Amino acid sequence: MKKTKFELKKYNEERNAIIKEIKDFNTPVGELPLQKYKYISNDKTIYIYQNDENQVINFWIYRGYEASVELIYSSGGKEIIYNNIDSNYIKQIKELKDNWYYVEISY
């Protein structure tokens, strides 16, 4: 959790720029390689779960085969995170600040 909170603050400006760009260009759902800001996600990709009237966008903190930690931007709160990720896999969701969530996943 410490690393997630640190990265939330450190990369705040860059992540907000990406979220705005995704919304402005109506980027489709799916995995997106980061060219310009590849250092702000553990595996240099982000995942767009939803991008319509609400956005759910994942930045990887840790990505493994059996578990992962995601920093998720969700404009609609926890509810739309659960609508986009199978709740059987969600181990924990914790709101860190408005629209930003720490999410632990177990596969």
QUIMO-V746618 format. One record per pair of residues at least 12 apart in sequence whose C-alpha atoms are under 10 Angstrom apart, sorted by sequence separation. I is the first residue (numbers start at 1). GAP is how many residues later the second one is. D is the distance in whole Angstrom. If there is no record, write none. Layout:
I,GAP,D + I,GAP,D
This chain:
32,12,9 + 33,12,4 + 34,12,7 + 46,12,6 + 47,12,7 + 58,12,6 + 59,12,5 + 60,12,8 + 81,12,9 + 91,12,8 + 92,12,5 + 93,12,9 + 32,13,6 + 33,13,7 + 45,13,9 + 46,13,5 + 47,13,8 + 57,13,10 + 58,13,6 + 59,13,6 + 90,13,7 + 91,13,5 + 92,13,7 + 31,14,7 + 32,14,5 + 33,14,9 + 45,14,7 + 46,14,7 + 57,14,8 + 58,14,4 + 59,14,8 + 90,14,6 + 91,14,5 + 92,14,9 + 31,15,6 + 32,15,6 + 44,15,9 + 45,15,8 + 57,15,6 + 58,15,6 + 78,15,8 + 89,15,8 + 90,15,5 + 91,15,6 + 18,16,9 + 30,16,8 + 31,16,4 + 32,16,7 + 43,16,9 + 44,16,8 + 56,16,7 + 57,16,5 + 58,16,9 + 78,16,9 + 89,16,5 + 90,16,6 + 91,16,10 + 30,17,6 + 31,17,6 + 41,17,9 + 42,17,8 + 43,17,7 + 55,17,10 + 56,17,6 + 57,17,7 + 78,17,8 + 88,17,9 + 89,17,5 + 90,17,9 + 18,18,10 + 29,18,8 + 30,18,5 + 31,18,9 + 41,18,5 + 42,18,5 + 43,18,8 + 55,18,7 + 56,18,4 + 57,18,9 + 77,18,9 + 87,18,9 + 88,18,8 + 89,18,6 + 18,19,9 + 29,19,5 + 30,19,7 + 40,19,7 + 41,19,5 + 42,19,5 + 43,19,8 + 55,19,6 + 56,19,7 + 86,19,10 + 88,19,9 + 17,20,10 + 28,20,7 + 29,20,6 + 30,20,9 + 40,20,8 + 41,20,6 + 42,20,6 + 43,20,7 + 54,20,7 + 55,20,5 + 56,20,8 + 81,20,9 + 85,20,9 + 27,21,8 + 28,21,9 + 29,21,6 + 30,21,10 + 40,21,9 + 41,21,9 + 42,21,7 + 54,21,6 + 55,21,7 + 56,21,9 + 72,21,10 + 74,21,10 + 77,21,8 + 78,21,9 + 14,22,10 + 15,22,8 + 28,22,8 + 29,22,7 + 41,22,10 + 53,22,9 + 54,22,6 + 55,22,10 + 56,22,10 + 67,22,9 + 68,22,10 + 69,22,10 + 71,22,10 + 73,22,10 + 77,22,6 + 78,22,10 + 81,22,9 + 14,23,7 + 27,23,9 + 28,23,7 + 29,23,9 + 47,23,10 + 49,23,10 + 51,23,10 + 53,23,9 + 54,23,10 + 67,23,10 + 68,23,10 + 69,23,10 + 70,23,10 + 71,23,10 + 72,23,9 + 75,23,9 + 76,23,7 + 77,23,8 + 78,23,8 + 27,24,7 + 28,24,9 + 46,24,10 + 48,24,10 + 50,24,9 + 51,24,10 + 56,24,7 + 57,24,9 + 67,24,9 + 71,24,10 + 72,24,10 + 73,24,10 + 74,24,9 + 75,24,5 + 77,24,8 + 15,25,8 + 26,25,7 + 27,25,9 + 46,25,10 + 47,25,9 + 48,25,10 + 49,25,10 + 50,25,10 + 55,25,9 + 56,25,7 + 71,25,9 + 73,25,9 + 74,25,5 + 75,25,8 + 78,25,10 + 11,26,9 + 14,26,8 + 15,26,10 + 22,26,9 + 26,26,8 + 29,26,10 + 31,26,10 + 46,26,10 + 54,26,8 + 55,26,9 + 73,26,5 + 74,26,6 + 29,27,9 + 30,27,10 + 31,27,9 + 42,27,10 + 56,27,10 + 72,27,8 + 73,27,5 + 74,27,7 + 11,28,9 + 12,28,9 + 18,28,10 + 23,28,7 + 29,28,9 + 42,28,10 + 56,28,8 + 72,28,6 + 73,28,6 + 11,29,6 + 19,29,10 + 22,29,8 + 23,29,8 + 41,29,9 + 71,29,7 + 72,29,5 + 73,29,9 + 10,30,9 + 11,30,10 + 23,30,9 + 41,30,9 + 50,30,9 + 71,30,6 + 72,30,7 + 23,31,9 + 49,31,10 + 50,31,9 + 70,31,8 + 71,31,5 + 72,31,7 + 8,32,9 + 19,32,10 + 23,32,8 + 49,32,8 + 70,32,6 + 71,32,6 + 7,33,8 + 22,33,9 + 50,33,10 + 69,33,7 + 70,33,5 + 71,33,9 + 7,34,9 + 49,34,10 + 50,34,7 + 69,34,6 + 70,34,6 + 22,35,9 + 49,35,6 + 68,35,8 + 69,35,5 + 70,35,8 + 19,36,8 + 48,36,10 + 49,36,8 + 68,36,6 + 69,36,6 + 19,37,9 + 67,37,7 + 68,37,5 + 69,37,9 + 19,38,8 + 67,38,5 + 68,38,7 + 18,39,10 + 66,39,8 + 67,39,4 + 68,39,8 + 66,40,6 + 67,40,6 + 61,41,9 + 64,41,10 + 65,41,9 + 66,41,5 + 15,42,10 + 58,42,10 + 61,42,10 + 62,42,9 + 63,42,9 + 64,42,9 + 65,42,7 + 56,43,9 + 57,43,10 + 58,43,9 + 60,43,10 + 61,43,10 + 64,43,9 + 15,44,9 + 55,44,10 + 56,44,10 + 58,44,10 + 58,45,9 + 8,51,10 + 7,54,8 + 19,54,8 + 4,55,10 + 4,56,9 + 4,57,7 + 16,57,9 + 3,58,8 + 4,58,9 + 15,58,9 + 3,59,10 + 1,60,10 + 8,63,8 + 7,64,9 + 4,65,9 + 4,66,8 + 5,66,9 + 4,67,7 + 1,68,9 + 1,70,10 + 8,88,9 + 8,89,9 + 5,91,7 + 4,92,9 + 5,92,10 + 8,92,8 + 1,93,10 + 8,93,10 + 8,94,10 + 1,95,10 + 5,96,10 + 4,97,10 + 5,97,9 + 4,98,7 + 4,99,10 + 1,101,8 + 1,102,10 + 1,103,10
